[in-house]
Amino acid sequence: RNLTIPLPPLEVQQKIADVLDKVSALIELRKAQLDKLDLLIKSRFMEMFGDPVTNPKGWAVRTLKEVTTTIQSGNTPKGGKQVYVDSGIMFFRSQNVWRNRIELADIAYIDEKTHQKMSKTRLKNKDILITKTGRFNTENSSLGRAALFQGEDDSANINGHVYLVRLKESAVHEFILYILITDEYRDYIRKVCVGGIDKRQINKEHLEKFPIIMPPVELQHKFTEFFMRAESQKFLLQQSLEKLELNYKSLMQKCFRGEIF
């Protein structure tokens, strides 16, 4: 009841609302464009290959283990957060691995000595990272999210909540990654994961048995080219969206400080 609300004249209120509505509309437009690109990619995949889990087109199927050289869970260094340093080797945790996206905003670092002790999980370019644990029933659950690491060899490592999946050189990395991030595969992961009602995990044995459809490699490359072009457009739209959101926040502050009207 005692909260003080700035109350400029009605015409100023209307001008502020109009300006913020215009920026808000642009933000919603960018989000809609991103959603349409995701839908376009999914439509192309389903048209070419069908459901990657039920496999209605009868493609050859390999287990994830058969198309990899390494599937390895990371480790949490002794001492936990106390071993983190201000800079050094990037150390990926589940909050850094999203659906087809590596997020560095909350990245941790370990020193070279710790990195060397964890030699089995030093990342190579194009390793696929898959989160091991997460809440079961939330939309943004960290369970089973997958992304492609595109950094220098041996420049990063992973903790115990992330799997490293290193594909064979003959594999089409982006194609297999896309299979792992489809809605159909998310549902499959929820069926095979283990644990309680709320939080669950993917066991290594289950991960190794993940079924991967294997259409002719030329079709895999054809889809990958389309996928990467669409992802490039999404990257530009995402950058635009982030700038608009920052501008919106800045503009809102200026409006209510009376710096514009």
N, C-alpha and C positions, 0 to 999 in steps of 0.2 A: 504493500500500500504506500510505502514511503519512497518507492523507486521514482527517480526523476527522469522524465521523458522529454527530450528536446522536441519542441512543437513549433516549427516555423509556420509562417502564414500558409493558408490552404493552397494557394497557387504555387508556392515553392514546394510543398509536399507533393503536389501533382507532377511538377517537373522532375523531382527526384525519382518518383515512381516510374515515370515514362523512360528516363535514362536507364535505370536499373533493369526495367522490363526488356528494353532492347538488347542489352548485353546478355541478360538471362536467356532470351530467345536464341541468340547466337550460340550460347553454350549448349542448349538443348538440341540445336541443329547439328552441332558437331557430334554430340553423343548419338544422335539418330544415324548420322553418316557412318560412324564406327560400327554401330549395330548392323547396319545394312551390309557393310563389307564382311562382317563375320558371317552373316546369313548367306552371302554370295559364295564365300569360301566353302561353307558347309554344303550348300546346294551342289556346287561343282564336285565336291568329294563324293557325296551320296550318288550323284548321277554317274560318276565314273566307276565307283567301287562298291556302293551299297553300304549297309551297316557293317562296320568293321568287327563287330562281335558275333552277330548271328550269321554273317557271311552268306547272304542270299545268292550271290553270284558264283559261289563255289570256288573262290581263289585258293591256291595252295596256302597252307598255314604253317608257320614255324613258331616255336616258342621263343620268347625273348632271349632265353639263354643261348639258343642256337644261332642267333644273329649278333651275339656280343662276344667280346673277348674278356670283359670284366663286368661283374655286378658286385658292388662293394658298398657296405654301409660305413658311414663315417664314425668318428669317435669324438667324445667330449673330453678335452684334455684334463688331466688331473689338476684340480684347483678351480675348474670352471671359469667363471668370468675373471677371476684374478689373474689368469695368464694372458688375457687380452692386452694388446698394446695399442698405442695411438695410431701407428702406421706400420705397414709391413705386408704380410701375406694375407690376402682376403680370405675370410673364413665364413663360408655360407651356412646359414641356419634356415630353418623352415620358413621364417618370415621373409627371407630373401628370394625364395623360389615361388613364383606364381604361375598361372596358366600361360605358358608361352612367353614368360617375361621374367627377367632377372631384376630384382629391385635392390639397389645399392644404398638407399637412404639410411638404412639401419645396419649397414655392414659392420662386422667385427673384424679385428685383425689379430693374427698371431705372429710370433717372431720366427725367424728362420730355423732355430733349433727345434722348436715344437713342430714346425712344418716337416723337418727331416725325420722326426720320430714317427710321423704319420705318413710315411712314404707311399703306402698302398693306396691312399686316397688323394694324392696330388692330382689335380685336374689337368686334363689335356683339352686342347681346342676341339669343340664339337661334342664333348661329353654331354650326355643327357642327365639332368638332375631330377630326381623324383622324391617328393617329400614322403616320409615314412609314417608319420603319425598325424592325427588331427581329429577334430570333433566331427561326429558322424552326420548330424542333421542340419548343419548350417550351410548357407549358399556359398560362402567363401571359405569353406573348410580347407585346412591345409593338407588334408589327407589326399595323397595321390596327385598333387599338382606336379606338372612337368615343364621344364624349360631347357633350352639349349645354352650351354656355356660357350661363349665365343671370345675367349680371352687367350692370352699366351699360355703355352704349355708350362705346367708347374708353377703358375702364378697364384694359385688358390687351393683351398682345401675345404672339407665339409665336416660338419659335426654329426652326432649320432642320430639326428632326426632326418637325415637326407641320404638317399642312395645315389651312388655314381653308377651310371650305365654307359659303358664304352662299347660302341658298336664296331663291328668289323668294317674294314675299309671299303668293302664291296657294298655295304648298306647305304641306302639313301636316307641320311640322317633326318632331314626335314620331313620326309614322308612318314617315317616311324614316329617322330615327335608328334605330328598332327594326329595320328591314330590315338596316341596316348592322351591327347587333350580334348577329344571329342566328348560330347555329352553321353554318347552311348558307352564309351569306355569308363567315364566317371561312374555310371550306374553299375558297370561290371565290377569296378574296384570296390564299390560299396557292398557288393554281394560276397566278395572273397576275403575282405579284410576281417580281422579278428579283434576281440576286445569287448569292452562293456557297452552299455546302452548309449553312452555319450561319446567317449573318446575311444578311437580304435587305431590299429596300425596294420601295415602291410608287411607280412613276413617275407624274408628273402626267398623261401621256397615257393611262395605264391607268385612273387615277382618274376622268378625264373620261368614260371609256367604261363605267363601272360601270352595269349595267342595273338600273333601278328600276321595279318593277311599279307600275301606276297604276290601281287599282280605282276605282269611282265615289267621289267625294270624301265623300259621306255615310257610306260604309262606312269610309273612312279615319278620319273623325271618331268614328264609333261605337267603333272599336277603340282609338283614342287615349284616349277617355274611360275605357274599361276599364283600359287600360295605366296611366294616371295614378292611378286609384284604387288599383290594386295597388301601384304604386310608393310611394304615401303609406303604405300598410300596411307595406311593406318598410322604409321609412325609420324608422318607429317600432320595428319589430323589430330593425333594425340598431343603433339607439340602445340598446335594451335589452340586446342582445348585448354591445356595447362596455362597458356598465356592469357586466354580469356578469363579463366577462373581467378588468376592473380589480379588481372585488371579490374574484375568485378569487386574483389575485396578492397582493393585500393580506392576505387571509385566510390564505393559505399562509405568508406571512412571519410573521404573528402567531402562527400555530400552532407554527411551528418555533422561534420565540423564547420560547415558553412563556407567551405573554400571554393565552391563552384557556383552556387546561386546566392 
